[in-house]
């Protein structure tokens, strides 16, 4: 177990947030701040389909990705992989 004076600076819930991240993911903010490359833009059909799928997920699936939701949603993929999931070209 980790121990040391610096850990006393944080409450347990603050340490959990630092180690695990927020359980509430803001996909609207993620979409607004996403930058695309390899010829993709926010208006690309593949990207539009991807965000429709993401926004359609229920709040529980967004907070705790599972086998029923997109693979590794907590680590969003590059747009090149998105086209395989949503049928883009």
Secondary structure, DSSP 4 states (H G I P E B T S, - for coil): ----GGGGGS-HHHHHHHHH--SS--HHHHHHH----TT--TTSHHHHHHHHHHHHS-HHHHHS--TTSSTTTTS---HHHHHHHHT--
